[in-house]
C-alpha cells in the first residue's frame, strides 16, 4: 500500500495518529501492524 500525501493514519492498538507529509511506497507500521487510513468526519449540513 502506498502512503498518500496529506492523509492521516491511525493505529488501532495505541491510538497514535500520523500525518503523511511525503508520499511513497510501503506502509506505516505501529505496534507491529499496519496503520489504517483515517476516514474524514462528515461536516454537518447547513440547511
C-alpha positions as CSV (number, residue, x, y, z in Angstrom):
1,X,0.0,0.0,0.0
2,X,1.4,3.4,-0.9
3,X,1.3,6.3,1.6
4,X,-1.0,9.1,0.4
5,X,0.2,12.7,0.8
6,X,-1.9,14.8,3.2
7,X,-3.7,11.8,4.6
8,X,-3.9,10.8,8.3
9,X,-3.3,7.3,9.5
10,X,-4.3,5.9,12.9
11,X,-3.1,3.0,15.0
12,X,-5.9,0.8,16.2
13,X,-3.8,-0.5,19.1
14,X,-2.5,2.6,20.8
15,X,-4.5,5.4,19.0
16,X,-1.5,7.2,17.6
17,X,-2.2,9.4,14.6
18,X,0.3,10.2,11.8
19,X,0.0,12.8,9.0
20,X,1.8,11.8,5.8
21,X,4.0,14.6,4.6
22,X,5.8,12.7,1.8
23,X,4.1,10.1,-0.4
24,X,5.9,6.9,-1.2
25,X,5.6,3.1,-1.5
26,X,5.4,0.9,1.6
27,X,3.2,1.2,4.6
28,X,3.2,2.9,8.1
29,X,3.7,0.4,10.9
30,X,2.9,0.9,14.6
31,X,2.8,-1.7,17.3
32,X,3.6,-4.4,14.8
33,X,0.7,-3.8,12.4
34,X,-0.1,-1.5,9.5
35,X,-1.8,1.7,10.4
36,X,-5.3,2.3,9.0
37,X,-6.3,5.3,6.8
38,X,-8.4,7.6,8.9
39,X,-11.8,8.4,7.3
40,X,-12.6,12.2,7.4
41,X,-15.6,13.2,9.6
42,X,-18.6,14.4,7.7
43,X,-19.4,18.0,8.2
44,X,-23.0,18.9,9.3
45,X,-25.2,20.3,6.5
46,X,-26.1,23.9,6.7
47,X,-29.7,23.7,5.7
